[in-house]
Amino acid sequence: MKLKSDYKVRKIAGESVIVRMGQQNVKMTTIISLNPTSEWLWEQLQGVEFDAEKVADLLTGEYEVEREVALKDAEAWIASLTKADLVSE
């Protein structure tokens, strides 16, 4: 899977949020905000094919986290992205 390229991270009122580029007059009923780790993962995975294993590799390479925990977190992160329709197969 890949992150959809028409979404970008922008800073709004001090928060990192995902916005769809090229959309005007969009009714913003859902705001997707990112914590620092999610924002870092988003930046690392731009234009890259990934799965839970790849995300877990990034997490264990950057943070002091056990592989099992990283894999569980990666799966949850990907599920959140999928639910928000931010990834393509």
N, C-alpha and C positions, 0 to 999 in steps of 0.2 A: 504494500500500500504506500501511498504518498500523501503528503499534505496538499490540499487543493491550493493551487497557485494564485487564485484570485482573492485569497484572504491574507491579510497582513496584520502585524502587531503594531498598535499605535498607543502612545501614552495619552490618556485622557484623565484630567484631574488627578494626576499622580499615580494612576493605575494603568497597568498594561492590559489592553483589551484587544480582542480580535475583531477586525472589521473587514467587510467585503469591499474590495476596491471597485470603483466605477459605478456604484449604486448611489443614486440620488433620491431624496425624499423617501428613504427607507423607514418603515415603521419599526423602531427598535424596541421590541417587546422583550427580547432576550439579549442580555449582555454576557459575553464570555470573557471573563477576566482570567489572567494567568498569574500564578505565584512565580517567584524568581526561578525555581527549578523548571516549571512548565515552560516559561519563556525561554530559558536556556535550551531546553530540548527542542522547542519549536525552531529556534535559530539553527541548531545543529542539523536538523532533519529537512531543511528547505531543499527541495529538488532531489531528495534521496529516497530510494525504496527502503522501507523498514518494516520490521515486525517487532514483537515483544522482546525477542532475543537481542536485537540490535539496540533497542531502547535500554534494556537492562545492561548491555555492554557499556553504553554511554554513562549510565548512572554509576556503575561500579568503577569506571575509569575516572570519574570526576569527584565522586563523593565516597565517604567511608560508609558503605552500606553492604550488607551481606547479599550474595547473589540471589538467594531465595526471596528476600525482601524486595530487591530491585526488580525481579521478574514479576512479582505480584503487583508492585506499584506500576510497572510498565503496562501490564495487562489492564489495570484499572484506568490508566491514562488513555490508552488506545480506545477503550470502551467509551470513555467520555468524549473523545474526538469523534468517534463513529456516531454516537448518539446526536451530536451537534452537527453532523454532516460536514465535517471539516477534512475528511480523508477520502481518497478515491482508491479503488482496488487496482 
